[in-house]
Amino acid sequence: MISEPLRNPLSLFDVKGKSALITGATGAFGRATALMLASSGVKLTLASGTESELEEVAKEVQSLGAQVVTIAKRPDSLEDARAMLDLALETYGRVDQLVVGSGYNKAGFIQDLAEDDWQAVMDANVKGPWTMAKVVGSYWIESKIKGKVVLMSSVRGRHGNVSGYTGYCTSKGATDALTRVLATEWAKHGITVNAIAPTVFRSKLTAWMFGDDEIGQATAKRSLGRIPLGRLGEVEDLMGMTLYLLSPASDFCTGQIMYVDGGYTAG
Ligand SMILES: NC(=O)c1ccc[n+]([C@@H]2O[C@H](COP(=O)([O-])OP(=O)(O)OC[C@H]3O[C@@H](n4cnc5c(N)ncnc54)[C@H](OP(=O)(O)O)[C@@H]3O)[C@@H](O)[C@H]2O)c1
């Protein structure tokens, strides 16, 4: 007998009718994920701190014919995360997918970096994902839903960087650890947790590397020199992996840091 995945392999990527909660939905990765999932028939709850930008993304999602609600919050606290989940549950009755697309960086050599700046990076990149995972994962365990989590790491979770990334690299190393711990804790509930680790792709976070800024250009050049595929990333490069990690195709994949980096970490 030929099984369904072998007869109809594209069904492995079928996410139609699912409900996704995305933080950082106004960012390059969050917006692209929202649009890609909208085009795949997913119902969306979008969160970010900037209401006007959130409305713009919501309009784009609606133009693709998808259902969407928005909430102007960052995952700063358990209350904020709970408010996001509550909105999704009131609107759609369930959540199947969590994508933490919110994140932040403040570069600076350790001798110059203010403690508050380091803390802001850790809060955005570590506390945010932890908070979202705690709230949404608890709901999944209670409701017996086999949810899927995608966190955003970076090649910086594994590689040091000479651009003053003690906050950012430390936070992404923590994201990798959080991914593995949650994956093992929740495996018995059928919940999968994975992270995507890109190299530089164009976004607000990296705009300084794509413009006239001298240090930005040098940083981009250095990254480029390490990428065998010979170019920096674009957010579309991440969408195949994102869909894979949110779809049945990845049901036996958990706790992994998926490098989508043009070969950066291979060398
Ligand atoms: N771009 C890259 O080259 C690259 C490479 C590797 C990994 N990543 C990771 O990919 C994820 C998405 O980044 P991106 O490039 O799409 O960045 P982006 O375009 O700057 O988007 C970041 C998002 O996070 C929100 N945000 C900004 N500051 C925040 C804070 N302090 N706390 C919570 N949320 C905050 C922003 O929305 P509001 O300001 O409206 O809240 C925005 O929606 C991040 O985790 C980033 O570290 C990016």
The ligand as a Gaussian input file, in Angstrom:
#p B3LYP/6-31G(d) Opt

LIG

0 1
 N       17.338000      40.509000      10.069000
 C       18.349000      39.674000      10.305000
 O       19.393000      39.717000       9.645000
 C       18.204000      38.606000      11.338000
 C       19.168000      37.590000      11.357000
 C       19.057000      36.580000      12.304000
 C       18.005000      36.581000      13.196000
 N       17.074000      37.573000      13.145000
 C       15.973000      37.530000      14.109000
 O       14.742000      37.466000      13.429000
 C       13.721000      38.032000      14.261000
 C       12.924000      39.041000      13.442000
 O       13.800000      40.085000      13.078000
 P       13.570000      41.033000      11.830000
 O       14.855000      41.080000      11.113000
 O       12.323000      40.691000      11.118000
 O       13.457000      42.421000      12.609000
 P       12.527000      43.680000      12.440000
 O       12.103000      43.881000      11.038000
 O       13.250000      44.779000      13.142000
 O       11.250000      43.270000      13.297000
 C       11.318000      43.139000      14.679000
 C        9.914000      43.031000      15.257000
 O       10.025000      42.956000      16.679000
 C        9.332000      44.074000      17.292000
 N       10.224000      44.661000      18.292000
 C       11.172000      45.608000      18.122000
 N       11.775000      45.872000      19.293000
 C       11.221000      45.063000      20.207000
 C       11.412000      44.875000      21.604000
 N       12.332000      45.579000      22.280000
 N       10.662000      43.957000      22.245000
 C        9.732000      43.223000      21.569000
 N        9.481000      43.377000      20.243000
 C       10.236000      44.293000      19.580000
 C        9.015000      45.052000      16.191000
 O        7.702000      45.583000      16.347000
 P        7.300000      46.797000      17.273000
 O        8.504000      47.705000      17.375000
 O        6.157000      47.412000      16.538000
 O        6.891000      46.165000      18.568000
 C        9.032000      44.193000      14.925000
 O        7.734000      43.729000      14.655000
 C       14.452000      38.639000      15.468000
 O       14.404000      37.744000      16.551000
 C       15.873000      38.765000      14.976000
 O       16.814000      38.738000      16.035000
 C       17.147000      38.585000      12.238000

